Structure formats: C-alpha cells, structure tokens
Amino acid sequence: MAADSLPSSWITRFCEHAVGPVLDVACGSGRHTRLFLDRGYDVTAVDRDASRLGDITRHPKLTILEIDLEAGDDPWRPAPATCGTVVVTNYLWRPLLPALIEALKPGGILLYETFAVGNERFGKPSNPDFLLRPNELKDAVAGTLDVVAYEHGDVTEPRPAVIQRICASKGL
C-alpha cells in the first residue's frame, strides 16, 4: 500500500479519543473514512469527487456527500452540534473552519492536519492561501475547544513537508 494511502500517524494516534458520528472532510481516497468505518463508526465522507472511495462506497455505515466545499453563494456546512469527531487532513478552506468547530457536539474532537507556512520549500502546496500560519489552528479553537495536542514543524513521512496539526476536544 502506498504511504499516502495509509492513515495519517496523527489521526491514528488520536482516533482512540473519537466519538461518533465521524465527519471526514475532503476525504479523498477515504484513508481516514476507512479507518473509522473499521472501528465501527458511522462516517459521513465529504469530497467534491467521491469516485476515489472505491470499495467502501456501499458500506452500510457510510454516507457520502459529493460537494464542492468552496463553491456557491450558499456553501454546504455541517449542522451545529451533530458530529462526534471531525477529521480534516491535507485540506484548508478557512471559511469552513468555524463551521467545523461548531459542528462538534459536547465531548467531540477535532483532528486537523494540513500544510503550513514553510512548506513552499518542499513544493506544493506553496500558495499562502493553502498554508496555515503559525498557531493558526490553536487560535481557531481558542475559547471553544480544549487543545489535547498540537504540533507545527517539519515532517519526513509520508514525504518532507511542513505540517500543523491539532487534536482538540469540546468539553462536556
């Protein structure tokens, strides 16, 4: 299996804290969707192209929403307090972030990991619109969620990059 098709080590590390249902935003090929389905969770997988989900598309605990999260005057947003876990990796659309935090129900967790400023030296993404600024995830959850763990820096796996990631919980 290709390294980029394996679940992120960050998501795997904190999936034990997950509660259901799970929302996998910009799910791509479904590496995290599959992880949470395998753990018995109901999962909603959202992506503009669901064709890459392959053999899991008929899983009884999976709901697929094929949506362009960045399009339209009235873009899709998850309903408030409906998700136990929100997972986002390798995707950043800043206008969506507040809605993802609001979507967490009490006791829920946010698992977010994507590229950060400095990644441009490794290639794409290099556009600052798609790179988190220092402490941006911590600032986004401040006053709403409790930070369980946070990292910002260089990684070598699955390829060299600058990554920012957070596990944050919505207290009861």
N, CA, C and O of each residue as an XYZ file, in Angstrom:
688
protein
N       0.844     -1.177      0.000
C       0.000      0.000      0.000
C       0.890      1.242      0.000
O       1.871      1.305      0.741
N       0.552      2.218     -0.823
C       1.328      3.453     -0.898
C       1.251      4.207      0.419
O       0.227      4.187      1.101
N       2.356      4.878      0.771
C       2.421      5.593      2.048
C       1.323      6.639      2.177
O       0.804      6.856      3.271
N       0.958      7.299      1.059
C      -0.070      8.333      1.158
C      -1.484      7.763      1.177
O      -2.449      8.521      1.280
N      -1.625      6.428      1.080
C      -2.947      5.820      1.206
C      -3.163      5.266      2.610
O      -4.266      4.844      2.957
N      -2.102      5.270      3.413
C      -2.212      4.842      4.807
C      -2.775      5.988      5.643
O      -2.555      7.153      5.311
N      -3.492      5.683      6.712
C      -3.959      6.759      7.585
C      -2.790      7.562      8.144
O      -1.713      7.018      8.386
N      -3.006      8.830      8.343
C      -2.014      9.703      8.954
C      -1.663      9.178     10.351
O      -2.535      8.730     11.096
N      -0.393      9.243     10.685
C       0.029      8.813     12.027
C      -0.630      9.673     13.108
O      -0.902      9.185     14.205
N      -0.888     10.940     12.810
C      -1.549     11.835     13.765
C      -2.987     11.387     14.018
O      -3.431     11.309     15.164
N      -3.699     11.097     12.948
C      -5.094     10.658     13.082
C      -5.140      9.314     13.786
O      -5.973      9.104     14.669
N      -4.265      8.411     13.410
C      -4.213      7.093     14.062
C      -3.905      7.235     15.549
O      -4.490      6.544     16.382
N      -2.992      8.126     15.870
C      -2.601      8.334     17.279
C      -3.781      8.771     18.130
O      -3.916      8.331     19.272
N      -4.642      9.635     17.588
C      -5.726     10.201     18.399
C      -7.105      9.616     18.099
O      -8.093     10.058     18.684
N      -7.196      8.630     17.199
C      -8.518      8.082     16.885
C      -9.130      7.348     18.070
O     -10.342      7.136     18.103
N      -8.313      6.960     19.042
C      -8.854      6.310     20.240
C      -9.736      7.266     21.053
O     -10.536      6.821     21.875
N      -9.593      8.564     20.827
C     -10.413      9.559     21.516
C     -11.713      9.859     20.769
O     -12.559     10.612     21.252
N     -11.859      9.261     19.589
C     -13.004      9.572     18.735
C     -14.319      9.137     19.365
O     -14.388      8.165     20.117
N     -15.341      9.881     19.036
C     -16.728      9.520     19.324
C     -17.487      9.707     18.013
O     -17.053     10.438     17.123
N     -18.603      9.044     17.918
C     -19.350      9.116     16.667
C     -20.492     10.093     16.738
O     -20.878     10.546     17.816
N     -21.017     10.406     15.613
C     -20.582     10.030     14.281
C     -19.362     10.849     13.838
O     -19.040     11.886     14.418
N     -18.698     10.349     12.792
C     -17.472     10.966     12.282
C     -17.765     11.678     10.966
O     -18.471     11.158     10.101
N     -17.204     12.881     10.834
C     -17.256     13.641      9.586
C     -15.839     13.720      9.046
O     -14.955     14.283      9.691
N     -15.619     13.150      7.849
C     -14.313     13.184      7.189
C     -14.416     14.185      6.045
O     -15.038     13.906      5.020
N     -13.801     15.351      6.228
C     -13.905     16.466      5.289
C     -12.781     16.392      4.261
O     -11.619     16.185      4.612
N     -13.140     16.564      2.981
C     -12.184     16.439      1.880
C     -11.513     15.071      1.980
O     -10.290     14.961      2.056
N     -12.341     14.044      1.978
C     -11.903     12.680      2.304
C     -10.994     12.036      1.274
O     -10.333     11.046      1.587
N     -10.937     12.557      0.064
C     -10.042     11.994     -0.945
C     -10.336     10.536     -1.232
O     -11.460     10.180     -1.585
N      -9.326      9.691     -1.082
C      -9.486      8.263     -1.360
C     -10.069      7.499     -0.174
O     -10.285      6.290     -0.262
N     -10.323      8.188      0.924
C     -11.012      7.572      2.051
C     -10.133      6.860      3.056
O     -10.608      5.980      3.774
N      -8.865      7.219      3.125
C      -7.984      6.513      4.059
C      -8.447      6.673      5.508
O      -8.326      5.733      6.294
N      -8.971      7.833      5.876
C      -9.470      8.016      7.246
C     -10.914      7.563      7.377
O     -11.324      7.095      8.439
N     -11.680      7.696      6.318
C     -13.037      7.146      6.307
C     -12.967      5.656      6.629
O     -13.700      5.160      7.485
N     -12.089      4.960      5.943
C     -11.917      3.514      6.147
C     -11.475      3.211      7.590
O     -11.984      2.277      8.210
N     -10.536      3.993      8.115
C     -10.055      3.785      9.482
C     -11.215      3.818     10.476
O     -11.322      2.950     11.342
N     -12.078      4.821     10.347
C     -13.178      4.955     11.305
C     -14.299      3.956     11.036
O     -14.942      3.500     11.981
N     -14.552      3.606      9.782
C     -15.521      2.538      9.492
C     -15.051      1.231     10.103
O     -15.845      0.494     10.687
N     -13.762      0.939      9.972
C     -13.204     -0.294     10.539
C     -13.321     -0.331     12.053
O     -13.313     -1.404     12.657
N     -13.430      0.838     12.664
C     -13.593      0.913     14.123
C     -15.067      0.953     14.527
O     -15.386      1.103     15.707
N     -15.965      0.819     13.548
C     -17.391      0.698     13.839
C     -18.189      1.987     13.850
O     -19.365      1.972     14.212
N     -17.587      3.099     13.466
C     -18.279      4.388     13.493
C     -19.141      4.602     12.256
O     -18.828      4.098     11.177
N     -20.217      5.345     12.414
C     -20.939      5.909     11.284
C     -20.087      7.065     10.785
O     -19.644      7.900     11.574
N     -19.857      7.115      9.475
C     -18.985      8.125      8.892
C     -19.697      8.818      7.741
O     -20.315      8.172      6.895
N     -19.600     10.143      7.722
C     -20.003     10.930      6.563
C     -18.720     11.408      5.908
O     -17.920     12.119      6.516
N     -18.538     11.004      4.656
C     -17.349     11.374      3.888
C     -17.750     12.440      2.877
O     -18.666     12.243      2.078
N     -17.050     13.572      2.925
C     -17.370     14.706      2.055
C     -16.188     14.984      1.138
O     -15.050     15.103      1.592
N     -16.471     15.085     -0.157
C     -15.434     15.433     -1.123
C     -16.124     15.870     -2.414
O     -17.270     15.499     -2.669
N     -15.427     16.651     -3.217
C     -16.022     17.079     -4.492
C     -16.039     15.950     -5.513
O     -16.782     16.007     -6.493
N     -15.206     14.906     -5.283
C     -15.167     13.754     -6.181
C     -15.078     12.490     -5.342
O     -14.006     12.142     -4.848
N     -16.197     11.807     -5.181
C     -16.249     10.610     -4.349
C     -15.826      9.350     -5.096
O     -15.836      8.263     -4.518
N     -15.456      9.473     -6.359
C     -15.119      8.290     -7.152
C     -13.884      7.568     -6.626
O     -13.689      6.388     -6.921
N     -13.053      8.250     -5.859
C     -11.819      7.634     -5.344
C     -12.041      6.784     -4.099
O     -11.094      6.181     -3.593
N     -13.275      6.722     -3.593
C     -13.550      5.944     -2.388
C     -13.549      4.439     -2.637
O     -13.419      3.659     -1.693
N     -13.688      4.028     -3.868
C     -13.543      2.623     -4.225
C     -14.510      1.688     -3.539
O     -15.717      1.927     -3.517
N     -13.968      0.616     -2.975
C     -14.772     -0.491     -2.467
C     -15.588     -0.180     -1.216
O     -16.419     -0.998     -0.820
N     -15.385      0.949     -0.593
C     -16.150      1.228      0.632
C     -17.455      1.991      0.357
O     -18.213      2.263      1.288
N     -17.722      2.335     -0.892
C     -18.882      3.191     -1.188
C     -20.216      2.574     -0.768
O     -21.184      3.302     -0.547
N     -20.282      1.276     -0.656
C     -21.545      0.622     -0.271
C     -21.568      0.202      1.196
O     -22.468     -0.522      1.621
N     -20.598      0.647      1.956
C     -20.543      0.282      3.376
C     -21.800      0.802      4.063
O     -22.173      1.958      3.863
N     -22.459     -0.029      4.868
C     -23.732      0.382      5.481
C     -23.619      1.541      6.485
O     -24.622      2.188      6.784
N     -22.435      1.806      6.999
C     -22.265      2.894      7.965
C     -21.714      4.164      7.317
O     -21.356      5.111      8.017
N     -21.645      4.188      5.984
C     -21.063      5.319      5.268
C     -22.125      6.125      4.534
O     -22.961      5.584      3.809
N     -22.065      7.435      4.745
C     -22.841      8.392      3.960
C     -21.843      9.210      3.165
O     -20.872      9.722      3.722
N     -22.071      9.335      1.873
C     -21.169     10.083      1.004
C     -21.868     11.353      0.537
O     -22.989     11.310      0.032
N     -21.194     12.477      0.711
C     -21.680     13.751      0.197
C     -20.677     14.253     -0.830
O     -19.551     14.616     -0.492
N     -21.097     14.267     -2.079
C     -20.235     14.759     -3.149
C     -20.550     16.234     -3.354
O     -21.523     16.600     -4.013
N     -19.695     17.068     -2.768
C     -19.941     18.508     -2.690
C     -18.633     19.253     -2.899
O     -17.588     18.850     -2.388
N     -18.700     20.344     -3.654
C     -17.562     21.252     -3.738
C     -17.696     22.219     -2.567
O     -18.552     23.104     -2.579
N     -16.864     22.050     -1.577
C     -16.957     22.828     -0.335
C     -16.665     24.309     -0.524
O     -16.980     25.116      0.350
N     -16.077     24.671     -1.633
C     -15.651     26.050     -1.853
C     -16.535     26.788     -2.859
O     -16.268     27.947     -3.179
N     -17.575     26.136     -3.357
C     -18.376     26.721     -4.435
C     -19.708     27.272     -3.938
O     -20.273     26.809     -2.947
N     -20.178     28.262     -4.654
C     -21.537     28.748     -4.445
C     -21.659     29.858     -3.430
O     -20.774     30.090     -2.607
N     -22.800     30.542     -3.519
C     -23.105     31.630     -2.595
C     -23.608     31.114     -1.260
O     -23.513     31.804     -0.245
N     -24.143     29.897     -1.260
C     -24.666     29.289     -0.041
C     -24.015     27.918      0.123
O     -24.667     26.894     -0.083
N     -22.719     27.891      0.498
C     -21.993     26.624      0.533
C     -22.492     25.697      1.644
O     -23.049     26.142      2.647
N     -22.277     24.394      1.435
C     -22.641     23.395      2.431
C     -21.828     23.603      3.699
O     -20.631     23.891      3.657
N     -22.505     23.451      4.818
C     -21.849     23.454      6.121
C     -22.515     22.376      6.968
O     -23.724     22.175      6.851
N     -21.770     21.682      7.811
C     -22.403     20.688      8.684
C     -23.280     21.393      9.715
O     -23.003     22.521     10.122
N     -24.334     20.711     10.124
C     -25.227     21.274     11.139
C     -24.491     21.375     12.477
O     -23.667     20.516     12.793
N     -24.776     22.399     13.252
C     -24.128     22.558     14.566
C     -24.414     21.369     15.490
O     -25.505     20.799     15.480
N     -23.414     21.019     16.278
C     -23.522     20.018     17.346
C     -24.043     18.669     16.856
O     -24.847     18.031     17.534
N     -23.583     18.228     15.669
C     -24.042     16.952     15.128
C     -22.931     15.924     14.964
O     -23.213     14.758     14.687
N     -21.687     16.325     15.125
C     -20.560     15.424     14.875
C     -19.822     15.110     16.169
O     -19.580     15.989     16.997
N     -19.476     13.852     16.321
C     -18.650     13.465     17.451
C     -17.181     13.704     17.170
O     -16.421     14.092     18.057
N     -16.787     13.470     15.926
C     -15.407     13.665     15.509
C     -15.399     14.300     14.131
O     -16.129     13.868     13.238
N     -14.579     15.320     13.958
C     -14.364     15.933     12.652
C     -12.900     15.717     12.300
O     -12.001     16.057     13.068
N     -12.680     15.139     11.110
C     -11.337     14.824     10.630
C     -11.073     15.614      9.354
O     -11.877     15.588      8.422
N      -9.941     16.318      9.317
C      -9.523     17.038      8.117
C      -8.013     16.847      7.967
O      -7.248     17.126      8.891
N      -7.594     16.367      6.792
C      -6.166     16.256      6.515
C      -5.877     16.769      5.107
O      -6.640     16.550      4.166
N      -4.760     17.451      5.004
C      -4.276     17.948      3.707
C      -5.307     18.786      2.967
O      -5.430     18.702      1.745
N      -6.045     19.594      3.716
C      -7.050     20.465      3.113
C      -7.209     21.695      3.998
O      -7.228     21.596      5.225
N      -7.321     22.853      3.355
C      -7.557     24.092      4.087
C      -8.459     24.992      3.268
O      -8.106     25.427      2.172
N      -9.618     25.258      3.816
C     -10.536     26.264      3.296
C     -10.994     27.034      4.525
O     -11.938     26.637      5.209
N     -10.312     28.138      4.792
C     -10.522     28.878      6.038
C     -11.985     29.224      6.327
O     -12.388     29.162      7.489
N     -12.802     29.586      5.327
C     -14.194     29.908      5.642
C     -14.986     28.740      6.243
O     -16.019     28.961      6.875
N     -14.521     27.517      6.055
C     -15.213     26.341      6.579
C     -14.844     26.032      8.024
O     -15.628     25.405      8.736
N     -13.680     26.453      8.466
C     -13.164     26.056      9.780
C     -14.101     26.392     10.947
O     -14.313     25.527     11.797
N     -14.666     27.589     11.033
C     -15.574     27.851     12.156
C     -16.785     26.910     12.182
O     -17.228     26.502     13.256
N     -17.312     26.569     11.023
C     -18.460     25.660     10.963
C     -18.073     24.252     11.410
O     -18.884     23.553     12.019
N     -16.852     23.833     11.116
C     -16.407     22.507     11.553
C     -16.287     22.451     13.068
O     -16.641     21.447     13.685
N     -15.796     23.511     13.660
C     -15.694     23.576     15.121
C     -17.092     23.589     15.733
O     -17.347     22.904     16.724
N     -17.978     24.356     15.153
C     -19.359     24.444     15.643
C     -20.109     23.121     15.460
O     -21.055     22.846     16.199
N     -19.704     22.308     14.496
C     -20.372     21.032     14.230
C     -20.141     20.001     15.325
O     -20.886     19.026     15.431
N     -19.107     20.214     16.142
C     -18.825     19.248     17.201
C     -19.878     19.298     18.298
O     -20.268     20.368     18.764
N     -20.325     18.121     18.695
C     -21.230     18.054     19.838
C     -20.393     17.986     21.116
O     -19.196     17.709     21.040
N     -20.979     18.229     22.275
C     -20.212     18.154     23.520
C     -19.488     16.810     23.642
O     -20.075     15.750     23.424
N     -18.218     16.877     23.991
C     -17.402     15.682     24.099
C     -16.727     15.292     22.796
O     -15.939     14.346     22.764
N     -17.028     16.011     21.720
C     -16.465     15.694     20.416
C     -15.028     16.160     20.269
O     -14.533     16.949     21.073
N     -14.356     15.658     19.220
C     -12.975     16.049     18.981
C     -12.769     16.481     17.531
O     -13.417     15.992     16.606
N     -11.857     17.399     17.381
C     -11.393     17.864     16.085
C      -9.997     17.308     15.864
O      -9.103     17.519     16.683
N      -9.810     16.596     14.758
C      -8.497     16.101     14.355
C      -8.184     16.773     13.028
O      -8.791     16.457     12.005
N      -7.242     17.692     13.050
C      -6.954     18.500     11.861
C      -5.449     18.486     11.618
O      -4.655     18.694     12.536
N      -5.071     18.237     10.361
C      -3.660     18.186      9.997
C      -3.531     18.635      8.545
O      -4.120     18.035      7.646
N      -2.757     19.692      8.325
C      -2.524     20.122      6.953
C      -1.222     20.904      6.859
O      -0.499     21.063      7.842
N      -0.948     21.377      5.678
C       0.320     22.042      5.390
C       0.381     23.439      6.011
O      -0.641     24.102      6.192
N       1.593     23.864      6.328
C       1.794     25.151      6.988
C       2.864     25.951      6.255
O       3.607     25.437      5.418
N       2.907     27.239      6.610
C       3.914     28.135      6.050
C       5.292     27.502      6.226
O       5.618     26.985      7.294
N       6.076     27.548      5.186
C       7.379     26.887      5.160
C       7.363     25.687      4.229
O       8.411     25.232      3.773
N       6.155     25.170      3.944
C       6.045     24.021      3.055
C       6.470     24.346      1.631
O       6.832     23.452      0.866
N       6.426     25.632      1.276
C       6.777     26.020     -0.095
C       8.193     25.568     -0.475
O       8.482     25.400     -1.660
N       9.073     25.371      0.500
C      10.423     24.922      0.169
C      10.454     23.456     -0.256
O      11.449     22.992     -0.811
N       9.360     22.721      0.005
C       9.265     21.315     -0.387
C       8.413     21.111     -1.635
O       8.326     19.997     -2.152
N       7.785     22.178     -2.119
C       6.907     22.037     -3.278
C       5.500     22.463     -2.937
O       5.291     23.406     -2.174
N       4.528     21.761     -3.511
C       3.126     22.135     -3.331
C       2.545     21.457     -2.106
O       2.963     20.358     -1.740
N       1.569     22.117     -1.466
C       1.111     23.453     -1.793
C       2.114     24.517     -1.359
O       2.802     24.378     -0.348
N       2.173     25.570     -2.146
C       3.075     26.676     -1.831
C       2.340     28.007     -1.757
O       2.914     29.004     -1.317
N       1.091     28.038     -2.178
C       0.277     29.237     -2.121
C      -0.084     29.520     -0.662
O      -0.626     28.640      0.006
N       0.198     30.719     -0.150
C      -0.108     31.022      1.253
C      -1.588     30.879      1.610
O      -1.924     30.718      2.784
N      -2.468     30.936      0.621
C      -3.900     30.733      0.893
C      -4.179     29.318      1.389
O      -5.207     29.071      2.019
N      -3.266     28.388      1.105
C      -3.462     26.991      1.473
C      -2.436     26.498      2.482
O      -2.234     25.294      2.640
N      -1.787     27.443      3.166
C      -0.805     27.103      4.191
C      -1.185     27.775      5.503
O      -1.406     28.985      5.554
N      -1.258     26.984      6.550
C      -1.579     27.536      7.867
C      -0.449     28.419      8.375
O       0.729     28.107      8.203
N      -0.825     29.513      8.997
C       0.138     30.398      9.645
C       0.479     29.822     11.030
O      -0.293     29.027     11.568
N       1.611     30.207     11.606
C       1.951     29.700     12.936
C       0.797     29.892     13.932
O       0.214     30.971     14.031
N       0.493     28.832     14.652
C      -0.551     28.804     15.686
C      -1.971     29.013     15.159
O      -2.890     29.223     15.950
N      -2.165     28.962     13.859
C      -3.494     29.251     13.311
C      -4.563     28.277     13.814
O      -5.676     28.700     14.127
N      -4.250     26.995     13.896
C      -5.247     26.053     14.402
C      -5.534     26.290     15.882
O      -6.689     26.242     16.305
N      -4.502     26.543     16.662
C      -4.735     26.853     18.087
C      -5.587     28.098     18.238
O      -6.496     28.134     19.067
N      -5.298     29.122     17.441
C      -6.082     30.356     17.501
C      -7.528     30.107     17.084
O      -8.444     30.706     17.646
N      -7.744     29.225     16.099
C      -9.097     28.950     15.606
C      -9.977     28.283     16.657
O     -11.189     28.502     16.678
N      -9.387     27.477     17.523
C     -10.182     26.766     18.531
C     -10.195     27.469     19.894
O     -10.933     27.067     20.794
N      -9.386     28.505     20.042
C      -9.266     29.198     21.329
C     -10.630     29.648     21.845
O     -11.419     30.252     21.118
N     -10.889     29.341     23.109
C     -12.136     29.748     23.742
C     -13.308     28.837     23.440
O     -14.389     29.011     24.002
N     -13.109     27.866     22.558
C     -14.199     26.956     22.180
C     -13.844     25.499     22.472
O     -14.658     24.745     23.006
N     -12.616     25.113     22.114
C     -12.170     23.737     22.301
C     -10.926     23.717     23.184
O     -10.182     24.695     23.262
N     -10.720     22.582     23.845
C      -9.529     22.374     24.659
C      -8.493     21.634     23.817
O      -8.790     20.586     23.243
N      -7.284     22.177     23.743
C      -6.230     21.553     22.950
C      -5.680     20.355     23.719
O      -5.174     20.493     24.833
N      -5.787     19.190     23.112
C      -5.234     17.959     23.666
C      -3.776     17.836     23.239
O      -2.910     17.493     24.044
N      -3.512     18.121     21.952
C      -2.143     18.071     21.418
C      -2.070     18.978     20.196
O      -3.048     19.164     19.472
N      -0.873     19.540     19.989
C      -0.654     20.458     18.867
C       0.794     20.338     18.433
O       1.694     20.236     19.266
N       1.015     20.351     17.135
C       2.371     20.348     16.596
C       2.424     21.240     15.370
O       1.442     21.387     14.643
N       3.595     21.834     15.156
C       3.858     22.616     13.953
C       5.330     22.438     13.643
O       6.193     22.769     14.456
N       5.612     21.906     12.447
C       7.013     21.753     12.084
C       7.225     20.806     10.929
O       6.279     20.359     10.281
N       8.487     20.511     10.687
C       8.879     19.651      9.579
C       8.579     18.189      9.891
O       8.742     17.726     11.020
N       8.135     17.477      8.856
C       7.961     16.032      8.933
C       8.688     15.421      7.731
O       8.955     16.107      6.744
N       8.998     14.149      7.823
C       9.646     13.455      6.711
C       8.734     12.410      6.081
O       8.970     11.994      4.947
N       7.700     11.981      6.793
C       6.789     10.944      6.303
C       5.380     11.504      6.184
O       4.987     12.266      7.068
N       4.587     11.189      5.163
C       4.953     10.293      4.076
C       5.891     10.933      3.056
O       6.436     10.239      2.198
N       6.085     12.247      3.142
C       7.078     12.957      2.325
C       7.473     14.210      3.096
O       6.720     14.656      3.962
N       8.641     14.790      2.802
C       9.034     16.008      3.512
C       7.995     17.129      3.324
O       7.537     17.396      2.213
N       7.646     17.764      4.431
C       6.636     18.829      4.413
C       6.698     19.593      5.725
O       7.318     19.148      6.691
N       6.053     20.738      5.746
C       5.823     21.465      6.994
C       4.341     21.317      7.292
O       3.489     21.673      6.479
N       4.054     20.791      8.459
C       2.694     20.410      8.839
C       2.320     21.096     10.151
O       3.157     21.311     11.027
N       1.047     21.428     10.253
C       0.468     21.865     11.525
C      -0.689     20.926     11.809
O      -1.467     20.593     10.915
N      -0.795     20.499     13.069
C      -1.853     19.562     13.418
C      -2.313     19.764     14.842
O      -1.573     20.205     15.721
N      -3.591     19.416     15.025
C      -4.187     19.620     16.343
C      -5.178     18.496     16.632
O      -5.851     17.981     15.738
N      -5.240     18.144     17.880
C      -6.328     17.340     18.423
C      -6.934     18.226     19.511
O      -6.260     18.588     20.476
N      -8.195     18.564     19.348
C      -8.855     19.444     20.300
C     -10.229     18.882     20.653
O     -10.901     18.281     19.814
N     -10.629     19.083     21.888
C     -11.861     18.482     22.404
C     -12.858     19.564     22.826
O     -12.490     20.616     23.349
N     -14.116     19.265     22.581
C     -15.184     20.153     23.041
C     -15.685     19.589     24.365
O     -16.411     18.595     24.397
N     -15.291     20.231     25.445
C     -15.632     19.746     26.782
C     -17.113     19.532     26.979
O     -17.944     20.116     26.284
N     -17.422     18.695     27.927
C     -18.829     18.417     28.248
C     -19.368     19.586     29.000
O     -20.539     19.588     29.382
